[in-house]
């Protein structure tokens, strides 16, 4: 991510519907801190997601979850929901990360039906509940 992503990132993070199952909508200052702490740092935790026109539409979460796993997630602009972006992100990350040998984890609220459906579509299996979030894990062979 870059500083140019700030305003579109803020737009996503301040949308109450987008943030419904995540955390309270972000203020402008909180979004700025998040960008620098998670996106513009030595080891990023998030990466920008762009559409075919190279327009920012959200971000993908990909970082160490525990010793054996990486966490995968996504937060997309509401107007982009239902267009297949989350599924495409999951497919690409699942395929590209396979050689690492690490398992993948998706955490979500029990109410996030679309996220659970995508996780299961790509072979993730429910394994536990952590801090109120359901944890789906893709085990590597």
C-alpha positions as CSV (number, residue, x, y, z in Angstrom):
1,X,0.0,0.0,0.0
2,X,1.0,3.6,-0.4
3,X,0.0,7.0,1.0
4,X,-2.2,7.4,-2.2
5,X,-4.4,4.6,-0.8
6,X,-5.3,6.6,2.3
7,X,-8.6,8.2,1.1
8,X,-10.0,5.1,-0.5
9,X,-8.9,3.0,2.5
10,X,-10.6,5.5,4.8
11,X,-13.8,5.3,2.7
12,X,-13.8,1.5,3.2
13,X,-12.9,1.6,6.9
14,X,-15.4,4.3,7.8
15,X,-18.4,2.5,6.2
16,X,-20.6,1.1,9.0
17,X,-21.9,-1.7,6.8
18,X,-18.4,-2.8,5.7
19,X,-17.2,-2.8,9.3
20,X,-20.4,-4.4,10.8
21,X,-18.7,-7.7,11.8
22,X,-15.2,-6.3,12.2
23,X,-15.0,-3.4,14.6
24,X,-16.5,0.1,14.9
25,X,-16.0,2.3,11.8
26,X,-12.7,4.1,11.8
27,X,-12.2,7.9,12.2
28,X,-9.9,9.5,9.7
29,X,-7.0,9.5,12.3
30,X,-7.6,5.8,13.1
31,X,-7.5,5.0,9.4
32,X,-4.3,6.9,9.0
33,X,-2.7,5.0,11.9
34,X,-3.9,1.7,10.5
35,X,-2.4,2.4,7.0
36,X,1.0,3.1,8.5
37,X,0.9,0.3,11.1
38,X,-0.5,-2.4,8.8
39,X,0.1,-1.3,5.2
40,X,3.1,0.9,5.0
41,X,5.6,-0.9,7.3
42,X,8.6,-3.1,7.0
43,X,6.5,-6.3,7.0
44,X,3.0,-5.4,5.8
45,X,-0.1,-7.2,7.1
46,X,-2.4,-5.9,4.4
47,X,-2.1,-5.2,0.6
48,X,-4.3,-3.1,-1.6
49,X,-6.8,-4.8,-3.9
50,X,-7.5,-3.0,-7.2
51,X,-10.0,-3.7,-9.9
52,X,-9.2,-4.1,-13.6
53,X,-8.9,-0.3,-13.9
54,X,-6.3,-0.2,-11.1
55,X,-8.8,1.5,-8.8
56,X,-8.5,0.7,-5.0
57,X,-11.5,-1.4,-3.9
58,X,-10.3,-2.7,-0.6
59,X,-7.5,-4.7,0.9
60,X,-6.4,-8.3,1.5
61,X,-5.1,-9.4,4.9
62,X,-2.2,-11.9,4.8
63,X,0.1,-12.3,7.8
64,X,1.5,-14.7,10.3
65,X,-1.3,-16.1,12.5
66,X,0.7,-18.6,14.6
67,X,3.8,-20.7,14.2
68,X,2.2,-23.0,11.5
69,X,-0.3,-20.7,9.9
70,X,-0.9,-17.5,7.9
71,X,-4.2,-15.6,8.2
72,X,-6.1,-14.7,5.1
73,X,-8.9,-12.1,5.0
74,X,-10.3,-9.3,2.9
75,X,-12.2,-6.1,3.4
76,X,-13.8,-4.7,0.3
77,X,-15.9,-1.6,-0.6
78,X,-19.6,-2.4,-0.2
79,X,-20.3,-1.6,-3.9
80,X,-17.8,-4.4,-4.9
81,X,-19.6,-7.1,-2.8
82,X,-21.0,-10.0,-4.8
83,X,-18.7,-9.5,-7.8
84,X,-16.4,-12.5,-7.0
85,X,-13.4,-10.5,-5.7
86,X,-13.3,-12.3,-2.3
87,X,-13.5,-15.6,-4.0
88,X,-10.7,-14.7,-6.4
89,X,-8.5,-13.4,-3.6
90,X,-9.0,-16.7,-1.7
91,X,-8.3,-18.8,-4.8
92,X,-5.0,-16.9,-5.6
93,X,-3.7,-16.8,-2.1
94,X,-4.6,-20.4,-1.5
95,X,-2.7,-21.5,-4.7
96,X,0.3,-19.1,-4.4
97,X,0.9,-19.9,-0.7
98,X,0.8,-23.6,-1.1
99,X,4.6,-24.0,-1.4
100,X,5.2,-22.4,1.9
101,X,3.9,-25.5,3.7
102,X,2.0,-23.2,6.1
103,X,-1.7,-23.7,6.8
104,X,-4.1,-20.9,6.1
105,X,-6.6,-19.5,8.5
106,X,-9.7,-17.4,8.0
107,X,-11.4,-15.8,11.0
108,X,-14.9,-14.4,10.8
109,X,-18.0,-13.6,12.8
110,X,-20.5,-16.4,13.0
111,X,-22.9,-14.1,11.1
112,X,-20.6,-13.7,8.1
113,X,-22.3,-16.2,5.8
114,X,-20.5,-15.2,2.6
115,X,-17.1,-15.4,4.2
116,X,-17.9,-18.9,5.6
117,X,-19.2,-20.0,2.2
118,X,-16.0,-18.9,0.5
119,X,-13.8,-20.5,3.1
120,X,-15.6,-23.8,2.7
121,X,-15.5,-23.6,-1.1
122,X,-11.7,-23.5,-1.0
123,X,-11.4,-26.4,1.4
124,X,-11.1,-24.5,4.7
125,X,-12.8,-26.4,7.6
126,X,-14.2,-25.0,10.8
127,X,-11.9,-25.8,13.6
128,X,-12.6,-23.5,16.6
129,X,-13.9,-20.3,18.0
130,X,-11.4,-17.7,19.2
131,X,-12.6,-14.4,20.9
132,X,-16.1,-14.9,19.4
133,X,-14.7,-15.5,15.8
134,X,-15.1,-18.7,14.0
135,X,-11.8,-20.1,12.7
136,X,-11.6,-21.9,9.5
137,X,-8.4,-23.7,8.6
138,X,-6.9,-25.0,5.4
139,X,-4.6,-27.8,6.3
140,X,-1.6,-28.5,4.1
141,X,-0.6,-32.1,3.4
